[in-house]
Amino acid sequence: MVSLHGKKVLIVGGSSGIGLATAGLLLEAGAKVVIVGRSQTKLDLAREGFSLYAENVEGYALDMMDELQVKQFFDQRIKQFDHLVISASETSLVDFKESEMETVKGLFASKFFGPYQLVKHAAPWLSNEGSVTLFSGAAAFKPAKETVVLGSVNAAVTFLGQALAFELSPIRVNVVSPGIIDTPAHSSMDVTTRNQFFEHVASVLPVNRIGTAEDVAESVLYLIRNGFSTGSVLHVDGGHSIV
């Protein structure tokens, strides 16, 4: 297993949810963490929560959809580092028959093209012993109503990760595919609806519960530390893909 002590890890989407939980585990493992997001305010709050590791955590605002900004970010500010985790994206269920193409394009831009250009401009600065971790999702592997768009973009990310494992070798590239996870991504739902949804999902999963950000963060830590894992898709879905 690869030691993380003193390693520099960049987490895009690190100010909340899975990214934030991942940052916490990495700091505990001795890594130096750079959390990146769109909101400097959220980044500052996240850093305050890691006060015990203040000297090992940095936070920078970045619009990953702005390619020039992304390139300059790596070339001028970050430069050499060891591991890249991209958990930032916007996801939602879309009724195919009623879908607006701008919405469809927006989801692909957020979850596919954003990570694509992040990896493109990060790769020259990544250590050859380093890794990239991307995020797909259970919808890519188990079709259901209103998952045409979400499943398609997740499938695209899955292939991207596996193809990049060849393209960027010896840098390792892996994909995490979460199921239903209790994160701020569901905050747009009212509390009653969200709780009913979580209870229903938990009732049909073999593990009888939904996932937590920490569940997924543990899988990211594993992929970063396991030097023999590349081109992998790690399903962290409570059995969602088999029910």
ChimeraX commands (.cxc) that place a marker at each C-alpha (Angstrom):
marker #1 position 0.00,0.00,0.00 radius 0.5
marker #1 position 1.24,3.48,-0.90 radius 0.5
marker #1 position 2.09,5.71,2.06 radius 0.5
marker #1 position 0.24,9.02,2.05 radius 0.5
marker #1 position 2.50,10.76,4.55 radius 0.5
marker #1 position 3.57,14.08,3.02 radius 0.5
marker #1 position 1.81,13.36,-0.30 radius 0.5
marker #1 position -0.03,16.26,-1.93 radius 0.5
marker #1 position -3.63,15.42,-2.84 radius 0.5
marker #1 position -5.95,17.76,-4.76 radius 0.5
marker #1 position -9.69,17.27,-4.20 radius 0.5
marker #1 position -12.01,19.11,-6.58 radius 0.5
marker #1 position -15.33,19.32,-4.75 radius 0.5
marker #1 position -13.58,19.13,-1.41 radius 0.5
marker #1 position -15.67,21.65,0.49 radius 0.5
marker #1 position -18.67,19.40,1.14 radius 0.5
marker #1 position -20.07,15.88,1.02 radius 0.5
marker #1 position -17.86,13.07,-0.24 radius 0.5
marker #1 position -14.98,15.39,-1.09 radius 0.5
marker #1 position -14.95,16.86,2.40 radius 0.5
marker #1 position -15.08,13.43,4.04 radius 0.5
marker #1 position -12.24,12.29,1.79 radius 0.5
marker #1 position -10.15,15.30,2.77 radius 0.5
marker #1 position -10.59,14.40,6.43 radius 0.5
marker #1 position -9.41,10.83,5.95 radius 0.5
marker #1 position -6.42,11.93,3.89 radius 0.5
marker #1 position -5.35,14.47,6.50 radius 0.5
marker #1 position -5.59,11.80,9.19 radius 0.5
marker #1 position -3.35,9.62,7.00 radius 0.5
marker #1 position -0.69,12.35,6.90 radius 0.5
marker #1 position -1.36,13.78,3.45 radius 0.5
marker #1 position -1.21,17.43,2.46 radius 0.5
marker #1 position -4.61,18.30,1.03 radius 0.5
marker #1 position -5.70,21.01,-1.39 radius 0.5
marker #1 position -9.49,21.41,-1.47 radius 0.5
marker #1 position -10.97,23.12,-4.51 radius 0.5
marker #1 position -14.49,24.36,-5.17 radius 0.5
marker #1 position -16.49,27.20,-6.65 radius 0.5
marker #1 position -17.24,28.99,-3.37 radius 0.5
marker #1 position -14.38,30.51,-1.40 radius 0.5
marker #1 position -16.75,30.91,1.55 radius 0.5
marker #1 position -17.46,27.16,1.68 radius 0.5
marker #1 position -13.76,26.42,1.27 radius 0.5
marker #1 position -12.90,28.69,4.19 radius 0.5
marker #1 position -15.52,26.98,6.38 radius 0.5
marker #1 position -14.16,23.57,5.42 radius 0.5
marker #1 position -10.63,24.64,6.32 radius 0.5
marker #1 position -11.84,25.89,9.70 radius 0.5
marker #1 position -13.18,22.40,10.35 radius 0.5
marker #1 position -9.70,21.01,9.81 radius 0.5
marker #1 position -8.03,23.33,12.32 radius 0.5
marker #1 position -6.01,20.44,13.76 radius 0.5
marker #1 position -4.36,20.03,10.35 radius 0.5
marker #1 position -4.19,23.74,9.44 radius 0.5
marker #1 position -0.64,23.57,8.11 radius 0.5
marker #1 position -1.52,20.67,5.80 radius 0.5
marker #1 position -4.68,22.01,4.13 radius 0.5
marker #1 position -5.16,24.71,1.50 radius 0.5
marker #1 position -8.31,25.89,-0.25 radius 0.5
marker #1 position -8.72,27.54,-3.65 radius 0.5
marker #1 position -11.75,28.67,-5.63 radius 0.5
marker #1 position -11.84,27.40,-9.21 radius 0.5
marker #1 position -14.40,27.19,-12.02 radius 0.5
marker #1 position -13.57,23.83,-13.56 radius 0.5
marker #1 position -15.66,24.72,-16.62 radius 0.5
marker #1 position -13.25,27.54,-17.55 radius 0.5
marker #1 position -10.43,25.73,-19.35 radius 0.5
marker #1 position -8.00,28.65,-19.36 radius 0.5
marker #1 position -8.54,29.13,-15.63 radius 0.5
marker #1 position -7.98,25.40,-15.06 radius 0.5
marker #1 position -4.74,25.40,-17.06 radius 0.5
marker #1 position -3.39,28.44,-15.25 radius 0.5
marker #1 position -4.40,26.92,-11.92 radius 0.5
marker #1 position -2.17,23.90,-12.43 radius 0.5
marker #1 position 0.65,25.63,-14.32 radius 0.5
marker #1 position 0.99,28.63,-12.02 radius 0.5
marker #1 position -0.37,27.64,-8.62 radius 0.5
marker #1 position -0.41,23.88,-7.98 radius 0.5
marker #1 position 2.38,22.49,-10.16 radius 0.5
marker #1 position 3.79,19.14,-8.96 radius 0.5
marker #1 position 1.46,16.98,-6.89 radius 0.5
marker #1 position 0.65,13.32,-6.26 radius 0.5
marker #1 position -3.06,12.48,-6.43 radius 0.5
marker #1 position -6.19,14.03,-7.98 radius 0.5
marker #1 position -9.74,13.33,-6.78 radius 0.5
marker #1 position -12.68,14.87,-8.68 radius 0.5
marker #1 position -15.94,14.56,-6.79 radius 0.5
marker #1 position -17.50,17.84,-7.95 radius 0.5
marker #1 position -20.46,17.66,-10.32 radius 0.5
marker #1 position -24.13,18.46,-10.68 radius 0.5
marker #1 position -26.53,15.54,-10.99 radius 0.5
marker #1 position -30.28,15.25,-11.33 radius 0.5
marker #1 position -32.97,12.99,-12.73 radius 0.5
marker #1 position -34.39,14.14,-16.05 radius 0.5
marker #1 position -37.60,13.06,-17.77 radius 0.5
marker #1 position -36.35,12.10,-21.24 radius 0.5
marker #1 position -39.53,13.09,-23.07 radius 0.5
marker #1 position -39.69,16.48,-21.37 radius 0.5
marker #1 position -35.96,17.14,-21.25 radius 0.5
marker #1 position -34.50,20.46,-22.31 radius 0.5
marker #1 position -31.28,20.11,-24.26 radius 0.5
marker #1 position -29.62,22.87,-22.27 radius 0.5
marker #1 position -30.22,20.83,-19.12 radius 0.5
marker #1 position -28.78,17.71,-20.76 radius 0.5
marker #1 position -25.73,19.59,-22.00 radius 0.5
marker #1 position -25.29,21.17,-18.58 radius 0.5
marker #1 position -25.16,17.79,-16.85 radius 0.5
marker #1 position -22.60,16.48,-19.33 radius 0.5
marker #1 position -20.58,19.67,-18.95 radius 0.5
marker #1 position -20.51,19.38,-15.18 radius 0.5
marker #1 position -19.83,15.67,-14.78 radius 0.5
marker #1 position -17.88,14.80,-17.93 radius 0.5
marker #1 position -16.29,17.81,-19.62 radius 0.5
marker #1 position -15.28,19.49,-16.37 radius 0.5
marker #1 position -13.37,16.44,-15.09 radius 0.5
marker #1 position -12.03,15.81,-18.63 radius 0.5
marker #1 position -10.25,19.15,-18.81 radius 0.5
marker #1 position -9.16,18.98,-15.17 radius 0.5
marker #1 position -7.33,15.72,-15.84 radius 0.5
marker #1 position -6.00,17.03,-19.15 radius 0.5
marker #1 position -4.25,19.97,-17.51 radius 0.5
marker #1 position -3.36,18.19,-14.27 radius 0.5
marker #1 position -1.66,15.23,-15.92 radius 0.5
marker #1 position 1.68,16.97,-16.75 radius 0.5
marker #1 position 2.06,17.83,-13.06 radius 0.5
marker #1 position 1.06,14.48,-11.55 radius 0.5
marker #1 position 3.69,12.19,-10.09 radius 0.5
marker #1 position 4.25,8.98,-12.07 radius 0.5
marker #1 position 3.50,7.13,-8.83 radius 0.5
marker #1 position 0.29,9.12,-8.42 radius 0.5
marker #1 position -3.36,8.55,-9.25 radius 0.5
marker #1 position -6.61,10.06,-10.48 radius 0.5
marker #1 position -9.99,9.13,-8.99 radius 0.5
marker #1 position -13.17,9.97,-10.92 radius 0.5
marker #1 position -16.80,9.55,-9.91 radius 0.5
marker #1 position -19.40,7.71,-11.95 radius 0.5
marker #1 position -22.62,6.41,-10.36 radius 0.5
marker #1 position -25.00,3.50,-10.01 radius 0.5
marker #1 position -27.31,4.82,-12.75 radius 0.5
marker #1 position -24.70,3.80,-15.34 radius 0.5
marker #1 position -25.10,0.16,-14.36 radius 0.5
marker #1 position -28.80,-0.16,-13.52 radius 0.5
marker #1 position -31.19,1.66,-15.86 radius 0.5
marker #1 position -34.43,3.04,-14.44 radius 0.5
marker #1 position -36.98,5.69,-15.36 radius 0.5
marker #1 position -35.58,9.21,-15.61 radius 0.5
marker #1 position -31.98,7.95,-15.65 radius 0.5
marker #1 position -31.37,8.25,-19.40 radius 0.5
marker #1 position -29.20,11.35,-19.02 radius 0.5
marker #1 position -27.66,10.60,-15.64 radius 0.5
marker #1 position -26.87,7.01,-16.60 radius 0.5
marker #1 position -25.39,8.08,-19.92 radius 0.5
marker #1 position -23.05,10.67,-18.42 radius 0.5
marker #1 position -22.02,8.26,-15.65 radius 0.5
marker #1 position -21.26,5.63,-18.28 radius 0.5
marker #1 position -19.16,8.17,-20.16 radius 0.5
marker #1 position -17.18,8.95,-17.01 radius 0.5
marker #1 position -16.67,5.23,-16.40 radius 0.5
marker #1 position -15.19,4.72,-19.85 radius 0.5
marker #1 position -13.14,7.90,-19.52 radius 0.5
marker #1 position -11.52,6.57,-16.37 radius 0.5
marker #1 position -10.71,3.17,-17.84 radius 0.5
marker #1 position -9.34,4.65,-21.07 radius 0.5
marker #1 position -7.22,7.15,-19.13 radius 0.5
marker #1 position -5.66,4.28,-17.21 radius 0.5
marker #1 position -3.99,3.37,-20.53 radius 0.5
marker #1 position -3.51,6.93,-21.75 radius 0.5
marker #1 position -1.78,8.21,-18.61 radius 0.5
marker #1 position 0.12,5.07,-17.57 radius 0.5
marker #1 position 1.98,4.69,-15.21 radius 0.5
marker #1 position -0.29,7.18,-13.43 radius 0.5
marker #1 position -3.18,5.12,-12.07 radius 0.5
marker #1 position -6.77,6.08,-12.89 radius 0.5
marker #1 position -9.80,4.59,-11.13 radius 0.5
marker #1 position -13.53,5.26,-10.89 radius 0.5
marker #1 position -15.80,5.19,-7.85 radius 0.5
marker #1 position -19.47,4.42,-8.51 radius 0.5
marker #1 position -21.59,5.43,-5.51 radius 0.5
marker #1 position -25.21,4.50,-4.96 radius 0.5
marker #1 position -27.64,6.64,-2.96 radius 0.5
marker #1 position -25.54,8.61,-0.50 radius 0.5
marker #1 position -26.73,11.01,2.21 radius 0.5
marker #1 position -24.91,14.18,1.16 radius 0.5
marker #1 position -25.85,17.83,0.51 radius 0.5
marker #1 position -26.62,16.79,-3.07 radius 0.5
marker #1 position -30.10,15.90,-1.79 radius 0.5
marker #1 position -30.59,19.19,0.06 radius 0.5
marker #1 position -32.99,20.51,-2.59 radius 0.5
marker #1 position -35.58,17.96,-1.41 radius 0.5
marker #1 position -37.78,18.92,1.54 radius 0.5
marker #1 position -36.98,17.00,4.73 radius 0.5
marker #1 position -40.07,14.78,4.68 radius 0.5
marker #1 position -39.66,13.78,1.04 radius 0.5
marker #1 position -35.94,13.15,1.51 radius 0.5
marker #1 position -36.47,10.96,4.56 radius 0.5
marker #1 position -39.18,8.95,2.82 radius 0.5
marker #1 position -36.91,8.49,-0.19 radius 0.5
marker #1 position -33.99,7.36,1.98 radius 0.5
marker #1 position -36.22,4.95,3.92 radius 0.5
marker #1 position -37.55,3.41,0.70 radius 0.5
marker #1 position -34.07,2.96,-0.77 radius 0.5
marker #1 position -32.76,1.47,2.49 radius 0.5
marker #1 position -35.64,-1.04,2.57 radius 0.5
marker #1 position -34.65,-2.61,-0.77 radius 0.5
marker #1 position -30.87,-2.64,-0.32 radius 0.5
marker #1 position -29.13,-5.74,1.10 radius 0.5
marker #1 position -27.36,-3.56,3.69 radius 0.5
marker #1 position -30.69,-2.04,4.85 radius 0.5
marker #1 position -29.37,1.53,4.87 radius 0.5
marker #1 position -28.25,4.24,2.51 radius 0.5
marker #1 position -24.63,5.27,2.21 radius 0.5
marker #1 position -22.71,8.00,3.97 radius 0.5
marker #1 position -20.03,10.31,2.64 radius 0.5
marker #1 position -17.56,8.46,4.86 radius 0.5
marker #1 position -18.44,5.13,3.20 radius 0.5
marker #1 position -17.43,6.54,-0.17 radius 0.5
marker #1 position -14.41,8.39,1.21 radius 0.5
marker #1 position -13.01,5.10,2.50 radius 0.5
marker #1 position -13.19,3.69,-1.03 radius 0.5
marker #1 position -11.30,6.70,-2.42 radius 0.5
marker #1 position -8.60,6.23,0.21 radius 0.5
marker #1 position -8.28,2.58,-0.78 radius 0.5
marker #1 position -7.85,3.37,-4.48 radius 0.5
marker #1 position -5.27,6.06,-3.78 radius 0.5
marker #1 position -3.23,3.80,-1.50 radius 0.5
marker #1 position -3.43,0.58,-3.53 radius 0.5
marker #1 position -0.61,0.85,-6.05 radius 0.5
marker #1 position -1.88,-2.17,-8.01 radius 0.5
marker #1 position -5.35,-0.73,-8.74 radius 0.5
marker #1 position -5.89,1.02,-12.05 radius 0.5
marker #1 position -8.72,0.96,-14.56 radius 0.5
marker #1 position -10.97,-0.22,-11.74 radius 0.5
marker #1 position -14.60,0.67,-11.10 radius 0.5
marker #1 position -15.31,0.39,-7.40 radius 0.5
marker #1 position -19.03,0.07,-6.63 radius 0.5
marker #1 position -19.98,1.60,-3.28 radius 0.5
marker #1 position -23.73,1.26,-3.54 radius 0.5
marker #1 position -24.97,-1.03,-0.76 radius 0.5
marker #1 position -25.88,-3.66,-3.34 radius 0.5
marker #1 position -27.89,-1.28,-5.53 radius 0.5
marker #1 position -26.54,-2.85,-8.71 radius 0.5
marker #1 position -27.76,-6.37,-7.79 radius 0.5
marker #1 position -31.31,-5.63,-6.64 radius 0.5
marker link #1:1,2 radius 0.2
marker link #1:2,3 radius 0.2
marker link #1:3,4 radius 0.2
marker link #1:4,5 radius 0.2
marker link #1:5,6 radius 0.2
marker link #1:6,7 radius 0.2
marker link #1:7,8 radius 0.2
marker link #1:8,9 radius 0.2
marker link #1:9,10 radius 0.2
marker link #1:10,11 radius 0.2
marker link #1:11,12 radius 0.2
marker link #1:12,13 radius 0.2
marker link #1:13,14 radius 0.2
marker link #1:14,15 radius 0.2
marker link #1:15,16 radius 0.2
marker link #1:16,17 radius 0.2
marker link #1:17,18 radius 0.2
marker link #1:18,19 radius 0.2
marker link #1:19,20 radius 0.2
marker link #1:20,21 radius 0.2
marker link #1:21,22 radius 0.2
marker link #1:22,23 radius 0.2
marker link #1:23,24 radius 0.2
marker link #1:24,25 radius 0.2
marker link #1:25,26 radius 0.2
marker link #1:26,27 radius 0.2
marker link #1:27,28 radius 0.2
marker link #1:28,29 radius 0.2
marker link #1:29,30 radius 0.2
marker link #1:30,31 radius 0.2
marker link #1:31,32 radius 0.2
marker link #1:32,33 radius 0.2
marker link #1:33,34 radius 0.2
marker link #1:34,35 radius 0.2
marker link #1:35,36 radius 0.2
marker link #1:36,37 radius 0.2
marker link #1:37,38 radius 0.2
marker link #1:38,39 radius 0.2
marker link #1:39,40 radius 0.2
marker link #1:40,41 radius 0.2
marker link #1:41,42 radius 0.2
marker link #1:42,43 radius 0.2
marker link #1:43,44 radius 0.2
marker link #1:44,45 radius 0.2
marker link #1:45,46 radius 0.2
marker link #1:46,47 radius 0.2
marker link #1:47,48 radius 0.2
marker link #1:48,49 radius 0.2
marker link #1:49,50 radius 0.2
marker link #1:50,51 radius 0.2
marker link #1:51,52 radius 0.2
marker link #1:52,53 radius 0.2
marker link #1:53,54 radius 0.2
marker link #1:54,55 radius 0.2
marker link #1:55,56 radius 0.2
marker link #1:56,57 radius 0.2
marker link #1:57,58 radius 0.2
marker link #1:58,59 radius 0.2
marker link #1:59,60 radius 0.2
marker link #1:60,61 radius 0.2
marker link #1:61,62 radius 0.2
marker link #1:62,63 radius 0.2
marker link #1:63,64 radius 0.2
marker link #1:64,65 radius 0.2
marker link #1:65,66 radius 0.2
marker link #1:66,67 radius 0.2
marker link #1:67,68 radius 0.2
marker link #1:68,69 radius 0.2
marker link #1:69,70 radius 0.2
marker link #1:70,71 radius 0.2
marker link #1:71,72 radius 0.2
marker link #1:72,73 radius 0.2
marker link #1:73,74 radius 0.2
marker link #1:74,75 radius 0.2
marker link #1:75,76 radius 0.2
marker link #1:76,77 radius 0.2
marker link #1:77,78 radius 0.2
marker link #1:78,79 radius 0.2
marker link #1:79,80 radius 0.2
marker link #1:80,81 radius 0.2
marker link #1:81,82 radius 0.2
marker link #1:82,83 radius 0.2
marker link #1:83,84 radius 0.2
marker link #1:84,85 radius 0.2
marker link #1:85,86 radius 0.2
marker link #1:86,87 radius 0.2
marker link #1:87,88 radius 0.2
marker link #1:88,89 radius 0.2
marker link #1:89,90 radius 0.2
marker link #1:90,91 radius 0.2
marker link #1:91,92 radius 0.2
marker link #1:92,93 radius 0.2
marker link #1:93,94 radius 0.2
marker link #1:94,95 radius 0.2
marker link #1:95,96 radius 0.2
marker link #1:96,97 radius 0.2
marker link #1:97,98 radius 0.2
marker link #1:98,99 radius 0.2
marker link #1:99,100 radius 0.2
marker link #1:100,101 radius 0.2
marker link #1:101,102 radius 0.2
marker link #1:102,103 radius 0.2
marker link #1:103,104 radius 0.2
marker link #1:104,105 radius 0.2
marker link #1:105,106 radius 0.2
marker link #1:106,107 radius 0.2
marker link #1:107,108 radius 0.2
marker link #1:108,109 radius 0.2
marker link #1:109,110 radius 0.2
marker link #1:110,111 radius 0.2
marker link #1:111,112 radius 0.2
marker link #1:112,113 radius 0.2
marker link #1:113,114 radius 0.2
marker link #1:114,115 radius 0.2
marker link #1:115,116 radius 0.2
marker link #1:116,117 radius 0.2
marker link #1:117,118 radius 0.2
marker link #1:118,119 radius 0.2
marker link #1:119,120 radius 0.2
marker link #1:120,121 radius 0.2
marker link #1:121,122 radius 0.2
marker link #1:122,123 radius 0.2
marker link #1:123,124 radius 0.2
marker link #1:124,125 radius 0.2
marker link #1:125,126 radius 0.2
marker link #1:126,127 radius 0.2
marker link #1:127,128 radius 0.2
marker link #1:128,129 radius 0.2
marker link #1:129,130 radius 0.2
marker link #1:130,131 radius 0.2
marker link #1:131,132 radius 0.2
marker link #1:132,133 radius 0.2
marker link #1:133,134 radius 0.2
marker link #1:134,135 radius 0.2
marker link #1:135,136 radius 0.2
marker link #1:136,137 radius 0.2
marker link #1:137,138 radius 0.2
marker link #1:138,139 radius 0.2
marker link #1:139,140 radius 0.2
marker link #1:140,141 radius 0.2
marker link #1:141,142 radius 0.2
marker link #1:142,143 radius 0.2
marker link #1:143,144 radius 0.2
marker link #1:144,145 radius 0.2
marker link #1:145,146 radius 0.2
marker link #1:146,147 radius 0.2
marker link #1:147,148 radius 0.2
marker link #1:148,149 radius 0.2
marker link #1:149,150 radius 0.2
marker link #1:150,151 radius 0.2
marker link #1:151,152 radius 0.2
marker link #1:152,153 radius 0.2
marker link #1:153,154 radius 0.2
marker link #1:154,155 radius 0.2
marker link #1:155,156 radius 0.2
marker link #1:156,157 radius 0.2
marker link #1:157,158 radius 0.2
marker link #1:158,159 radius 0.2
marker link #1:159,160 radius 0.2
marker link #1:160,161 radius 0.2
marker link #1:161,162 radius 0.2
marker link #1:162,163 radius 0.2
marker link #1:163,164 radius 0.2
marker link #1:164,165 radius 0.2
marker link #1:165,166 radius 0.2
marker link #1:166,167 radius 0.2
marker link #1:167,168 radius 0.2
marker link #1:168,169 radius 0.2
marker link #1:169,170 radius 0.2
marker link #1:170,171 radius 0.2
marker link #1:171,172 radius 0.2
marker link #1:172,173 radius 0.2
marker link #1:173,174 radius 0.2
marker link #1:174,175 radius 0.2
marker link #1:175,176 radius 0.2
marker link #1:176,177 radius 0.2
marker link #1:177,178 radius 0.2
marker link #1:178,179 radius 0.2
marker link #1:179,180 radius 0.2
marker link #1:180,181 radius 0.2
marker link #1:181,182 radius 0.2
marker link #1:182,183 radius 0.2
marker link #1:183,184 radius 0.2
marker link #1:184,185 radius 0.2
marker link #1:185,186 radius 0.2
marker link #1:186,187 radius 0.2
marker link #1:187,188 radius 0.2
marker link #1:188,189 radius 0.2
marker link #1:189,190 radius 0.2
marker link #1:190,191 radius 0.2
marker link #1:191,192 radius 0.2
marker link #1:192,193 radius 0.2
marker link #1:193,194 radius 0.2
marker link #1:194,195 radius 0.2
marker link #1:195,196 radius 0.2
marker link #1:196,197 radius 0.2
marker link #1:197,198 radius 0.2
marker link #1:198,199 radius 0.2
marker link #1:199,200 radius 0.2
marker link #1:200,201 radius 0.2
marker link #1:201,202 radius 0.2
marker link #1:202,203 radius 0.2
marker link #1:203,204 radius 0.2
marker link #1:204,205 radius 0.2
marker link #1:205,206 radius 0.2
marker link #1:206,207 radius 0.2
marker link #1:207,208 radius 0.2
marker link #1:208,209 radius 0.2
marker link #1:209,210 radius 0.2
marker link #1:210,211 radius 0.2
marker link #1:211,212 radius 0.2
marker link #1:212,213 radius 0.2
marker link #1:213,214 radius 0.2
marker link #1:214,215 radius 0.2
marker link #1:215,216 radius 0.2
marker link #1:216,217 radius 0.2
marker link #1:217,218 radius 0.2
marker link #1:218,219 radius 0.2
marker link #1:219,220 radius 0.2
marker link #1:220,221 radius 0.2
marker link #1:221,222 radius 0.2
marker link #1:222,223 radius 0.2
marker link #1:223,224 radius 0.2
marker link #1:224,225 radius 0.2
marker link #1:225,226 radius 0.2
marker link #1:226,227 radius 0.2
marker link #1:227,228 radius 0.2
marker link #1:228,229 radius 0.2
marker link #1:229,230 radius 0.2
marker link #1:230,231 radius 0.2
marker link #1:231,232 radius 0.2
marker link #1:232,233 radius 0.2
marker link #1:233,234 radius 0.2
marker link #1:234,235 radius 0.2
marker link #1:235,236 radius 0.2
marker link #1:236,237 radius 0.2
marker link #1:237,238 radius 0.2
marker link #1:238,239 radius 0.2
marker link #1:239,240 radius 0.2
marker link #1:240,241 radius 0.2
marker link #1:241,242 radius 0.2
marker link #1:242,243 radius 0.2
view
